[in-house]
Amino acid sequence: MSDIIFRTGEATVLAAEGQTTDAMPEVLIGSISGPVGQAFASMLGQTVGHTRMFVVRDLNQLVRPAAIMTTKATIQTEAYVNLLGGIVQGATGDAIVDCVIEGTIPKDVVDEICIIVTIWLDPRCAEDANLDKADLYRTNYEATKLAISRAMKGEPSIDELIKNRKTIKHYALDGVVNY
């Protein structure tokens, strides 16, 4: 039985210049018989504007460990759905399988754990005639691998957070608060 009960991770990988392909996945990894498994099963229904889908690499290629993904932004167009269920889903699936190949996720627990991934896909991507689909793949692949790695390693540690408390602040607070 896996001792992976409840692990969280996130990452941000920025887009190439002029693109809106930033990726910011958040992952929750845990035992199928624990709280993560319960949340996973509860997500199998749909919510308007926030489609939930299994992570597949391609047709008939459901990843292991089983993973489900949903969006942070509200889905409003078919073009958005196509990007989410195509390039982003493929990149996410490839990242999960590569995490198993590289040992970040132990191969012997893939049938005992599951992953929930929340995806940031900028709504402007669907309307961008100059969208770099390779960059969309790259950012989502890299960010998913990094988020999973951080979840499995418990990063950042509380000691790191305490150490950088006064030197790192949320980018949106620049000029807003001085502390």
Secondary structure by P-SEA (a helix, b strand, c coil): cccccccccbbbbbccccccbbbbbbbbbbccccaaaaaaaaaccccccbbbbccccccccccccbbbbbbccccccaaaaaaaacaaaaaaaaaaaaaaaaccccccccccbbbbbbbbbccccccccccaaaaaaaaaaaaaaaaaaaaaaccccaaaaaaaccccccccccccccc
